[in-house]
């Protein structure tokens, strides 16, 4: 039997469903379904950081360790041109128990690559077993989770994949809106992300002092941190390489932002079936599509690829390496998605710029496999920055 409890939030009555056993059929039924909340008209005078509305998160998409789970829509500044405020979606999860004095500290979650189709938005899909374990660990440690879907993912408009400023604005405005719509959230924020999300978290920390000085960022935790503007794939140009999916997503995203851009000017004929499918497939499906089409880098990319997509590649770059708050970086020694050498180069650049960095290199672990094993070090880092204590600065980590 389901147990329910009611909370009075901002004058509205919320029904909060405590998670129970979910069948796989129920989970599949909810996955990828875009709620009316996301597609209904936004207020005419929408402001950045404005809480628009919310609804209970379907039970199949929640976590067993969450006392309250809602998905919400809010106003986020358009990070591409900066001239509009867009309706954007996300999720808030609260821990069990009574909130501490001043409210729950916040994990502002920036998610990894899911795809650019609306149905790939994290708030309309069950969490992977990896992410469910990771997020539950944060909940059990007494952190609330505010997780944006990013601009244009789930809500109207294109998703500018890996676009640093749009990701940062989506994260920061989600924090602002959540603190308006949900009581008991403290203005103590840890930015947390893996892969695309690690880059988003790093970018957010860089943009925060000028865009959102009211948001108290106490630290950033990044695993699988991209350094795309300077990194190269570890794979041979003639070897089938699933990471080509990321490159094709960039190309598809660029075409959504600029419909006049000719994809064939940067991509070869063999890649076009995968490119055409990229706007509809989520990342695991796109990995399969790349492998089915036996795409290699030499079969996918024309020599002028970087020139054709130069504007978008420039937008991937981070605003600064000098962060105002401490940075934790977890790198898998066997990461083939984001080469360890490029991650550690970014660590060194951040250290040289004056950022206090605690970097860890995890022996034998790959891109995804680093997430949960790094938690024991991440939570120690989190406790230190939450208490205002110095971190263990490490700019040249050795395998551990």
Secondary structure, DSSP 8 states (H G I E B T S, - for coil): ---EEEEEETTEEEEEE------HHHHHHHTT---HHHHS---TT--TT-EEEEEE--GGGS-TT-SEEEEEEEEEE-TTTSS-EEEEEEEEEE-SS---TT-EEEEEEE----BSSGGG-GGGS---HHHHHHHHHHHHTTEEEEEE--TTSSSSS---TT-HHHHHHHHHHHHHHHHHHSSSEEEEEEEEEETHHHHHHHHHHHHHHHH-TTS-EEEEEEES---TTT---SS-TTS--TTHHHHHHHHHHHHHH-TT--GGGTB-GGGHHHHHHHTT-BHHHHHHHHHHTT--HHHHB-TTHHHHTHHHHHHHS-S-S--SSEEEEEEETT-TTTTHHHHHHHHHHHHHTT--EEEEEETT--TTTHHHHTHHHHHHHHHHHHTT-----BSS--B-
